[in-house]
Amino acid sequence: MEKPVVLILCTGNSCRSHLAEGILRAAAGDLLEVYSAGSKPAGYVRPKAIEVMREIGVDISAHTSKHMNDFLTRRVTTVITVCGNADQACPIFPGQVNRYHWGFEDPAHAEGSDEEVLGVFRKVRDQIRLVFEAYAAGYWEALGKPAV
């Protein structure tokens, strides 16, 4: 059986969508295929996003910034937008069954000392973690299996 594909979208695909992708991949195990992309990709993943994910044992250092159009020819089961701009720009993907919008603050706009900015990245990571781990747990429960 083909795994459901979840595509997480954000405008720049440099932070929030990668946090969500890493967390959902870790929580879903081999249950889902998880990707992220952007409507206007920045071309990189923010180093602070990589750093705060490493703190929770999730390595996103090999992630790359991708355009959402790269996925138009793929069978995408679920699209989840994590910022308002991506929600508005999001096309309907062929075969798409579900679409959700869960907006989060953009930590890339955080200001202050290095530690204050890291604090914002951690806060957003933790908010994303709550939502996406619950989403994965729902999938596991629906299949009658224990979560990873």
Backbone as a ProteinNet text record, in pm:
[ID]
protein_1_A
[PRIMARY]
MEKPVVLILCTGNSCRSHLAEGILRAAAGDLLEVYSAGSKPAGYVRPKAIEVMREIGVDISAHTSKHMNDFLTRRVTTVITVCGNADQACPIFPGQVNRYHWGFEDPAHAEGSDEEVLGVFRKVRDQIRLVFEAYAAGYWEALGKPAV
[TERTIARY]
83.8	0	88.9	52.5	127.4	104	211.7	200.3	134.7	50.2	-2.9	111.5	102.7	203.4	147.3	222.1	186	285.9	235.7	318.8	289.5	393.4	379.8	433.2	348.7	384.2	397.4	493.4	515.3	565	570.6	614.2	759.6	852.7	994.7	1054.6	987.5	1040.2	1182.3	1198	1329.7	1324.1	1202.5	1196	1076.6	958.4	842.3	808.6	808.1	772.7	876.4	1003.7	1106.8	1096	1061.1	1037.5	925.7	816.2	701	734.8	808.3	846.5	929.8	1029.2	1115	1039.1	952.8	875	776	705	606.9	675.1	787.5	860.5	899.2	950.5	992.5	873.4	761.2	643.5	566.2	569.2	491.6	568.1	698.9	776.5	759	732.8	716	570.1	485.6	343.1	313.2	387	362.2	491.2	476	586.1	563.4	663.6	647	749.4	701.3	786.1	743.8	831.4	794.3	839	772.5	805.2	751.3	783.2	738.5	682	600.6	546.8	651	744.4	857.3	979.7	1037.6	1144.6	1264.3	1316.7	1431.6	1561.8	1565.7	1685.9	1777.3	1735.8	1817.1	1727.1	1781	1713.3	1787.4	1714	1776.1	1856.5	1979.4	2064.5	2001.7	1926.2	1864.4	1754	1688.9	1589.9	1659.8	1772.2	1850.7	1895.7	1942.4	1993	1885.2	1765.7	1662.8	1604.5	1609.9	1564.9	1666.7	1793.6	1898.7	1880.1	1833.8	1811.7	1710.5	1616.7	1516.3	1545.6	1666.4	1707.2	1658.7	1620.2	1573.9	1670.9	1731	1830.3	1765.2	1760.5	1707.9	1819.2	1944.9	2057.5	2069.7	2014.3	2019.9	1897.6	1802.4	1684.5	1725.1	1649.3	1672	1541.1	1553.4	1437.5	1386.5	1257.5	1198.9	1076.1	1041.9	921.5	803.7	687.1	568.6	533.2	569	536.9	611.5	720.3	793.8	708.1	599.2	515.5	383.9	363.5	237	213.7	319.3	302.5	299.9	314.5	311.5	171.2	141.7	13.7	28.7	-28.1	-21.1	-156.2	-154.9	-278.5	-325.6	-231.7	-266.1	-169.5	-225.9	-146.3	-176.5	-68.5	-82.6	-3	-69.9	0.2	24.3	143.2	179.7	199.8	163.5	162.1	51.9	-0.6	-113.9	-85.6	34.4	65.5	64.9	119.6	121	-21.1	-104.9	-243.7	-314.4	-291.4	-355.2	-298.8	-169.4	-104.1	-114.4	-165.6	-163.2	-256.2	-201.7	-287.2	-352.3	-444.3	-498.9	-407.9	-359.8	-270.3	-350.6	-307.2	-377.6	-387.1	-505.5	-525.7	-534.1	-520.8	-523.6	-657.5	-652.4	-772.9	-801.5	-696.8	-714.1	-631.1	-683.3	-608.7	-636	-526.8	-538	-451.2	-491.8	-408.9	-390.3	-264.7	-228.6	-118.3	-155.5	-60.2	24.2	150.9	244.7	322.2	362.5	447.4	574.8	626.3	749	869.4	946.2	1061	1171.8	1167.6	1268.9	1263.5	1151.4	1136.2	1169.2	1213.6	1245.2	1363.1	1355.8	1462.5	1512.5	1632.6	1691.3	1825.3	1870.2	1997.7	1986.1	2100.7	2102.1	2016.6	2028	1951.6	1801.3	1765.1	1622.9	1565.5	1641.2	1595.7	1582.8	1681.2	1671.6	1548.7	1516.3	1397.5	1270.7	1261.9	1145.1	1143.2	1256.8	1263.3	1218.9	1263.1	1223.6	1073.8	1019.8	876	794	829.5	756.4	776.3	898.7	924.1	833.4	822.3	741.5	593.3	545.9	405.8	380.7	471.9	459.9	465	551.3	565.6	434.8	369.8	241.6	139.5	126.8	25	58.2	182.1	216.8	234.7	277.2	280.7	138.9	47.6	-93.4	-152.3	-118.4	-164.7	-115.8	12	67.5	1.7	-19.3	-83	-223.1	-294.2	-426.8	-420.2	-320.2	-300.7	-274.8	-182.8	-150.9	-275.5	-350.3	-470.1	-573.4	-592.3	-688.5	-654.5	-525.6	-482.6	-478.1	-507	-504.7	-365.9	-266	-127.5	-71.6	25.3	90.2	179.8	183.8	267.7	414.3	497.9	643	703.5
-118.1	0	125.3	221.1	345.4	432.7	488.4	575.7	707.9	762.2	896.7	998.6	1097	1202.1	1329.3	1385.4	1510.7	1616	1725.7	1836.8	1956.1	2006.7	2120.2	2243.6	2345.9	2465.3	2588.9	2671.1	2802.6	2890.8	3019	3106.5	3079.3	3094.4	3086	2948.3	2853.4	2718.4	2724.6	2810.2	2822	2794.3	2784.1	2770.6	2686.8	2748.9	2681.3	2550	2548.8	2425.6	2316.2	2354.5	2254	2203.7	2291.6	2246.6	2142.2	2174.7	2084.5	1954	1963.7	1843.2	1749.4	1804.7	1722.3	1658.2	1735.6	1684	1577.6	1604.5	1506.4	1379.6	1391	1270.1	1185.3	1251.4	1177.4	1112.8	1183.4	1132.9	1028	1038.9	947.5	820.1	822.1	703.8	670	542.5	501.4	504.8	570.7	577.5	673.9	784.9	889.9	926.7	976.8	1044.9	1193.1	1262.9	1402.5	1488.5	1598.2	1692.8	1834	1929.8	2070.1	2145.9	2259.3	2343.6	2483.8	2576	2713.3	2772.1	2876.3	2946.9	3041.7	3088.3	3171.6	3126.9	3011	2953.8	3047	3050.4	3135	3079	2949.3	2887.7	2829.7	2835.6	2782.7	2752	2675.1	2649.1	2730.5	2804.6	2892.1	2812.3	2855.3	2784.5	2772.3	2870.3	2862.5	2755.8	2733.9	2625.7	2491.1	2475.4	2351.6	2333	2441.4	2435.6	2394.5	2456	2423	2284	2234.6	2097.6	1997.8	2030.3	1943.1	1927.9	2035.1	2030.9	1923.9	1890.4	1788.2	1655.7	1644.4	1518.4	1493.9	1599.7	1585.4	1661.5	1591.4	1650.7	1693.9	1824.5	1875.9	1943.3	1916.5	1983.7	1950.1	1838.6	1801.9	1851.2	1916.2	1968.4	2078.1	2091.6	2198.3	2272.4	2396.4	2480	2444.9	2413	2369.1	2452.6	2456.5	2527.5	2429.8	2479.1	2393.1	2336.5	2406.3	2355.7	2226.3	2199.9	2074.3	1952.9	1975.8	1865	1852.9	1938.4	1936.2	1806.3	1736.2	1610.4	1489.3	1512.4	1403.4	1387	1268.1	1243.8	1287	1402.1	1458	1434.4	1364.2	1331.9	1449.1	1513.5	1620.5	1737.1	1857	1979.3	2054	2091.7	2168.2	2296.8	2409.6	2537.5	2585.8	2643.9	2689.9	2841.9	2911.1	3057.3	3104.7	3223	3275.1	3295.7	3344.3	3368.7	3240.3	3133.2	3005.2	2950.9	2973.6	2927.5	2993.8	3122.1	3194.8	3155.5	3121.6	3088.3	2941	2859.9	2715.2	2668.9	2597.6	2540.3	2411.9	2360.8	2228.3	2128.1	2031.7	1931.8	1814.3	1753.8	1637.3	1526.2	1474.1	1366.2	1410.3	1540.1	1590.6	1561.4	1505.5	1469.9	1570	1611.7	1696.6	1823.7	1929.9	2055	2119.3	2156.6	2220.3	2345.2	2441.6	2559.6	2575.9	2564	2585.9	2690.9	2815.5	2925.6	2939.8	2970.7	2993.1	3121.7	3186.6	3305.5	3271.1	3367.3	3344.8	3384.8	3287.3	3321.8	3393.2	3387.1	3454.8	3606.4	3657.2	3801.8	3841	3746.8	3776.1	3873.5	3960.5	4058.4	4048.2	4099.2	4098.4	4029.8	3992.2	3922.3	3783.9	3721	3586.7	3491.6	3503.7	3417.1	3447	3574.3	3610.6	3555.5	3565.4	3511.8	3359.5	3293.9	3148.9	3112.6	3196.2	3172.9	3172.3	3262.9	3266.1	3140.9	3101.1	2978.2	2858.2	2851.9	2740.8	2742	2860	2871.1	2822.1	2867.2	2825.7	2676.1	2626.6	2482.2	2402.7	2447.5	2375.3	2380	2492	2502	2407.6	2409.2	2320.2	2174.4	2146.3	2009.5	1959.2	2041.4	2001.2	1963.4	2046.4	2025.5	1904.6	1895.9	1790.2	1653.8	1650.8	1522	1472.6	1563.5	1524	1473.1	1538.6	1495.3	1353	1327.3	1193.4	1090.5	1128.1	1036.3	998.5	1092.8	1063.6	961.5	972.1	873.2	735.3	728.8	600.6	540.6	624	575.9	523.1	594.1	551.4	413.3	380.1	250.3	144.7	188.3	93.8	47	132.7	97	192.1	147.7	239.8	337.7	461.1	564	530.4	582.1	557.4	634.3
0	0	0	-82.3	-93.3	29.3	82.5	199.9	160.7	247.7	222.2	222.5	133.8	123.3	185.7	280.9	345.9	300.4	246.9	203.4	292.8	358.5	449.5	378.1	367.1	290.8	378	340.8	399.6	285.4	305.6	197.5	158.7	253.3	221.2	229.2	291.7	312.6	368.9	472	534.8	684.5	741.2	886.4	931.8	942.5	1001.3	932.9	800.5	729.3	752.7	769.2	798.4	941.8	1035.3	1172.5	1172.2	1103.3	1098.1	1025.6	916	842	929.3	996.3	1081.5	1195.6	1258.9	1372	1326.2	1216.2	1168.6	1120.1	1052.1	1010.4	1129.9	1233.6	1353.5	1422.4	1429.2	1500.7	1419.9	1287.7	1203.6	1169	1186	1150.2	1004.3	975.7	835.9	790.1	868	836	720.7	712.8	613.7	541.8	419.4	351.4	375.8	426.6	465.1	392	333.5	261.8	299.5	268.1	283.9	159.9	136.6	21.7	49.1	-42	-25	-152.6	-137.6	-253.9	-312.7	-228.6	-272.1	-192	-227	-145.3	-130.4	-9.4	23	-33.1	-57.3	-109.9	-2.6	123.1	232.8	351.5	444.8	571.6	677.2	757.4	857.5	959.8	985.2	1081.9	1220.9	1265.3	1398.1	1400	1287.6	1280.1	1296.4	1229.3	1240.8	1384.9	1446.9	1584.5	1684.7	1676.5	1776.4	1754.1	1632.2	1607.9	1661.2	1647.2	1701.8	1852.2	1919.1	2064.1	2105	2014.9	2047.3	1976.3	1922	1861.5	1720.7	1648.9	1510.8	1420.4	1326.1	1237	1106.4	1081.9	954.6	874.5	909.8	844.9	695.8	651.7	509.9	432	498.8	429.4	332.2	224.4	127.6	104.4	62.5	32.9	-107.2	-117	-243.7	-278.7	-406.8	-451.9	-452.9	-413.2	-407.6	-544.6	-652.6	-786	-817.1	-745.3	-764.7	-729.7	-659.2	-612.5	-689.9	-789.6	-863.2	-940.4	-973.7	-1047.2	-954.5	-826	-727.1	-671	-624.8	-558.9	-413.4	-381	-246.4	-179.2	-67.5	3.6	88.2	158.1	251.5	234.9	228.4	227.2	356.3	427.1	550.1	534.2	544.3	538.3	680.6	701.8	835.4	840.7	732	732.1	638.4	665	589	441.2	407.3	266.4	185.7	240.6	169.6	155.3	255.9	249.1	131.5	112.3	2.1	-133.3	-138.9	-265.9	-301.3	-211.6	-228.1	-339.7	-438.7	-542.5	-491.4	-567.2	-538.4	-609.1	-534.1	-590.4	-642.4	-754.1	-807.1	-702.5	-681.5	-586.4	-441.6	-418	-280.4	-215.4	-96.1	-24.1	88.4	158.7	276.7	264.5	327.7	334.1	468.9	537.3	668.2	670.7	751.4	775	925	967.1	1106.1	1106.4	1130.7	1123	1249.3	1229.6	1339.7	1313.3	1421.1	1412.6	1335.1	1259.2	1184.1	1268.9	1319.6	1403.6	1326.2	1193.9	1113.2	1133.5	1182.8	1205.8	1349.3	1429.4	1569.6	1577.9	1675.5	1697.3	1839.5	1861.8	1994.6	1994.1	2112.8	2125.4	2062.8	2043.4	1987.5	2071.9	2204.3	2293.4	2285.8	2271.3	2257.8	2128	2019.6	1890.6	1899	1959.6	1978.6	2061.5	2159	2240.5	2157.3	2060.2	1971	1884.5	1830.3	1750.4	1833.7	1958.4	2045.9	2073.9	2098.6	2127.3	2007.8	1887.6	1767.9	1743.5	1761.8	1748.5	1842	1965.8	2064.4	2029	1975	1932.2	1814.6	1719.1	1602.7	1648.6	1743	1793.8	1854.4	1933.5	1993.5	1886.6	1785.9	1682.2	1594.4	1547.8	1453.3	1519.5	1644.7	1714.7	1741.7	1770.9	1790	1658.5	1548.3	1416.1	1386.7	1411.6	1388.7	1480.9	1607	1702.4	1654.9	1596.1	1540.9	1428.7	1343.5	1237	1295.4	1391.8	1454	1520.2	1591	1660.6	1561.7	1449.8	1350.8	1293.2	1291.4	1242.2	1351.7	1474.8	1586.9	1622.8	1597.9	1626.8	1732.3	1809	1903.8	1828	1873.5	1811.8	1831.3	1739.9	1750.5	1864.5
[MASK]
++++++++++++++++++++++++++++++++++++++++++++++++++++++++++++++++++++++++++++++++++++++++++++++++++++++++++++++++++++++++++++++++++++++++++++++++++++

